[in-house]
Amino acid sequence: MLADIAVIINVWDRYKKWKNSKNSTIASRFIDLFQGHGVHRNQIPRFLNGGLSIKDVQDDAKLIDKLDDEILDKVSNMFSVRREWLDGADLQIYPEHDFYKRPEEFSTFLDEIITSNHNLSGYLFIPDKKSRQRYLAILVLEETIGEVSSKEIYRYHLCNNWDYSYWKSRAYLTACIAIASRKGVFIHGRYASQKKINELGFGEKMFSDIDETFSYFIGKGNWNPEDMALEPEAFLNDVDPEINDYGIKSGLKLWLSLEDKGLMKTDYSDNVRALFESYLARYK
């Protein structure tokens, strides 16, 4: 019953957002996209490096005459946002990438980005306190795509569908973190409210500065997601143990299975397997 009510509320909220979005235009969303990523309206022509002039961006009514498919596709790809959102046909700004049970695909995804841009890092947001229902996390990759007035401009890649309290999801997420580490992509650990994490999961929230977007809790400090690939205690932190510690034992076994495939290795992972094997032995 509560789940049904939550779905109804979510659909209603999305409807209200869609109704409000009908008042915006392609030109206004175009400007919002740049300004939401740190590029002022008057800096757009310089950042685009052709196609628009300062005069073109001063007025939305004049700008819309300049926005053809070539420019709209270029900007959608530049910021890795959905063209459907820019067109006003959908509320979802960022595409969602789901690598649950598919860490090898995550590795390929990173390679595609790194091939064209070596300036890549990420953020793993976990709730600042446990939720009474699902305990969700979200991984966001941050890629530098240029700068304006010595200020770096980023695009973001949203990797979601991580149930942080579920042993299987935790193991595959840890594999993705380890893969990133091996490729030199540092993943920062951050805390955020479950509400903000859930909102971001739909891809409907515009990023600005990523820490400002989430207002993570400095009082709780930061944490290192890579520890999940190195320390059993960190890997199991807040995992639902389930009945008879089934979640704990299954999580450790899956960690070891993924390690067998070379998916848990980092630069610091020598002799780590023995730690996990020893920890699992406590539950036999």
Summary of the structure (lengths in Angstrom):
residues: 284
radius of gyration: 21.2
end to end distance: 38.7
largest distance: 72.1
contacts: 845
relative contact order: 0.11
helix: 51%
strand: 15%
